[in-house]
């Protein structure tokens, strides 16, 4: 499941975060970061997924 979330995070960062944490603050922050720049959204999404998989 983690690999699928990483792929989703690269293609559509908020989806990867949603699959990891749901509708929490990290999801809304990721939407904002993705709107401001796609790369910050990807970095944040991968970081959230990696943090929760430990």
N, C-alpha and C positions, 0 to 999 in steps of 0.2 A: 504494500500500500504506500510506503514511503516513496518509492520510485515514481509511482503514479502522481503523487502530490508534487514532487519536484518538477515533473514534466508539466503539470498544470501551472505551477508557479512560473515557469519560463514562458509558457504561451499566454497565460492569463493570470497574473499574480494574485488578484483578489480571490479567485477560485481556489487556488492552492491554500491560501490562508483560511478561507471559509471551511474547507474540508478538514483543516487541522483544529481550529478553535471555535468555529461557528460565528455567530453575530456578536462577538465581543469587540472590545476597543481596538485590538490589533487588526481586525478586519476593516474597520472604518479608517484607521490610520493608513492601511495599505491602499485603500481606494484613493485617499488623498495623495499619497506618494505616487501612485500610478498616474493620476491625472496631472501631477506636476512634472513628471518625467518617468518614462517607462522603466528605465534602468534602476532608479531608486526603489520602485515597486517590486522589481524582481529580487533585488538584494534583500529587501525587508522580508519578502515572502520566503525566500530560501533560509534566511536566518530564523524566522519563526518556526518553520518546519523542522529545521535541524535542532532547535532548542527543545521542542516538544517530543522529539524522537529519542532523547537520551534516557 
